[in-house]
Amino acid sequence: MDKYLYVAMTGASQNALAQKAHANNLANISTNGFQKDLEQARSMPVFGDSFPARAFALSERPATDFSPGALVETGRDLDVAVQGRGWIAVQNPDGGESYVRTGSLNVDALGVLRAGNGMPVMGNGGPIAVPPEQQIEVGEDGTISIRAMGEGPRVMAEVDRIKLVNPDFKNMTKGLDGSIHTKDGKPAQADANVKLVSGFLESSNVNAVEEMTSVLALAKQFELHIKMMNTAKDDDQAMARVLQIS
């Protein structure tokens, strides 16, 4: 009886955690470049001082769905998205690198080029700094070109080049900040085959119908686990009455 109750209890607890994962996906359905989290459940033996005679339900996030979202045209020169596979390198607050799929780029008051999440965009030698300019363009290969203050319309100067990478999916994981990191902690190598498209942003790859279906299914499973726990309680009370009569 106690095993039956334990499995039902852990199942209900893990269902609640799984719902949080799908709720987070739904909350970011309008977040540009968001990569949805996958979720799965499995049984896990209970290891301890004795033999693993019990198992409990475990909900886990095995991976992130790295499939690209649809491209949405904005017409803004500093809105860029990656075509096909690849990532834009940005600098973390700790000085390391992380990676994003889309960049609603902007130049701050100090001239630093930043992604939509506020992190500096990495170039050939570090974060990209943009001099005062009248116009800025982002090339397909990530080249940043500007028309400096006072220059003619045909005078464009190359400032830097956005670091574009394409690491192996097996070495990539999503961090708590929502950006992608390498599992080994080493910066990914620049890849000249990665291309950008200017004037577009990549939408979230979350499918609202799939996520809502999963949330409803998990809610039904949660109710079933609660019913199982109530049944275990009723059975235990019935057994106690039988023992009292005997």
N, C-alpha and C positions, 0 to 999 in steps of 0.2 A: 504493500500500500504506500509506504513512504517513497519508494522509487517512482511509482506512478505519479504521486503528488510532486516530487522533485522535478521530473521531466516536464510536467505541465507548467510548473512555476517558472522554470528557466526558459521555456518556450515563450511564455507571455512576456517575460522581461526582455528577451532578445527581439521579439516582434516590435516592441516599443522602440528599440534602438534602430531597427531596420526602417521603421517609419520615419525616423529623423533623417536618415540618408535620403529617402525619396522626397521628403518635405524640403530638404535643402536643394535638391535638384529643381523642384518646382519653383522655389523662391528665386532661383537664378535663371529662369527661362528667358528673361529679357536682358541678361548680362552678356555683353559682347565677348565672344571668345571663350565662354565657360565650357568646360569639359565635364560631362556628367559622371558621377560616381556610380560604379556598379556595386551590387549588393547580393550576397548569397547566404544561405543558411546550411549548416551541416551539424552532425553529431560529433561531440568531442568527449572521449573517455576522461574520467576523473582520475588523475594520477595523484598518488600520495604515499603514505607509509605502507598501505596494503595493496592488494591486487586491484587493478582498475575494473571493478565489478559494476560501476555505474557510468552512465553517459548523460551529458546535458546538451541542450540546444545552444548553438553558437551562431550568431549573425556576424558577418565580417565583410569588409570592403576589399575584395580580392584585387581590384585594379580600377583604373580610370578609363573611360571610353574616349580614345583619342581621335575618333572619326571627326572630320571637319564639319562645321556648320555651314549654312548657306551664306553667301556673300550679299550684303545689303549695300546698295549704292548710296553714298552721302554727298559726293561731289566736293568734299573738303580735301584740300591738298595734303594735309597732315594726317588724314585717316588712311591707314594702310592695313592690309591683311595679307597673310601668306597664301600663295596659290599651291594647292596640293600639300605635300608633307613639308614640315619645317617649322622653325620657331624663331622668334625674335629674342635676343639676349638682353636682359636688364640687370641692373646691379641691386643686390639686396642691401638692407641697412647695415649688415655685418661685413660688407665688402665683397661677398661672394656673388655668384651668378644664379639667376633663375630665368625661366623662359615663358613667354606668352605667345599666343597665336595671333592676336590682333592688337593694334595700337592706335588709340585715339591720341596721337602725339600732340604735344604742346611744348613751347619754349617758355621756361620760367623767367623770373625777373633777373636771374644771374646768367641767363643764356644757356642753361642746361636743358637738353632735349629729354623730355620725360614721357613715359608711356601713360596710358589711361589710369593705371593703378598708382601713379605718382612716382614710380621707380625710374632712375636715370637709364636711358637707353645706351647700351654698350656699342662702342665703335672699334676701330682697329687697335687703339691704344688705351682704351678705357671709356668712361662716360663721354658722350658727345657734347661738346660746347659749340654753340652757334653764335657767331658775331652778329652785331646789329645789322638787320637786313630789311629790304623792302619786299622781297619775295623768297619763298623757300619751296623747293621741290624734292620729292623722294623718287629716285629711279627704281626700275624693276629689280636691279641687283642690290638695292639698299643704299645707293650713293645719295648723299645729302648735298644738294647744290643750292647756292643762294645768289641773289642779286644784292650786293652791298648797298648801303646808303649812298646816294648820290651817283650811282653807276647807271649807265644806259640800259635799256630794256634787253639788249642782246648780250650783255656782259654777265655771264654766270660763272661763279667760282665754286669748285668742289671743296667741301669742308671736311667731310669724313664719310665713312661707310658703315651702315648698321651691320652689326655682327649677326649673321643668320646661320643657324645650326640645324642639324638633322640627326640627333643621336638615336641610338637603338631604343625602341619602346621598352625593352626589357630593363633598361637602365634608367627609366624615368618614373617619377612618382609625384603626386600632387602634395604640396605642402599645406600647412594650416593657413597660409596667406592666400591660397587659391592659385598661386603660380606653380609652374612645373620645375622640379629639381632633379638632378642626377642622383641616383642612389649611392654611387661611390663618392659623391661630393666633389668630383673633379670637373672643371669647366669643359664643356663640349667644344669640339673643334669647329671652326667656321667651315661652312659648306657653300661653295660657289654655285651649286645647282639649285639652291633654294631661291625662289623668286617672290617678289612682292607685287601687289596691285594697289595703286594709289586711288584715293577717292572711294574706297570701299571699307566696310567693317564686316568681320565674320560674326554671325549670330551664334547664339548658344546651340549646342547639338542635342539639347533636351527635347524629348518628344512628350508633350503634355498629356496625351491620351495614355501612353504607356505608363507614365509616372502615376497618374490618377488611378489607373487600373491596379497597379501594384499597391498603392496606399489602401484602396478598398479591400483588396485581397488580404492584406496584412491585418486590417481591422477585423475582418471576419475570422481570421485565424486567432487573433487575440481573444475574441469572444469565445471561441471554441476552447481555448486553454482555460479561461475562467470557468466555463461550464465543467470542464474536466476536474478542476480543483474543487468545485462545489460537489461534484459527484463523489470525489475521494473523501470529502468531509462527511457527506451523508452515509457513505459505506462504513466509515470509521465509527460514526455514532450508532449505526445499526449493529455493528459487531460488538460495540461496548454494551448495548442493551441485551444482546444474546448472552454475553458472558455474565451479566448481572442476574439474568433469569436462571442460568445454569448453576 
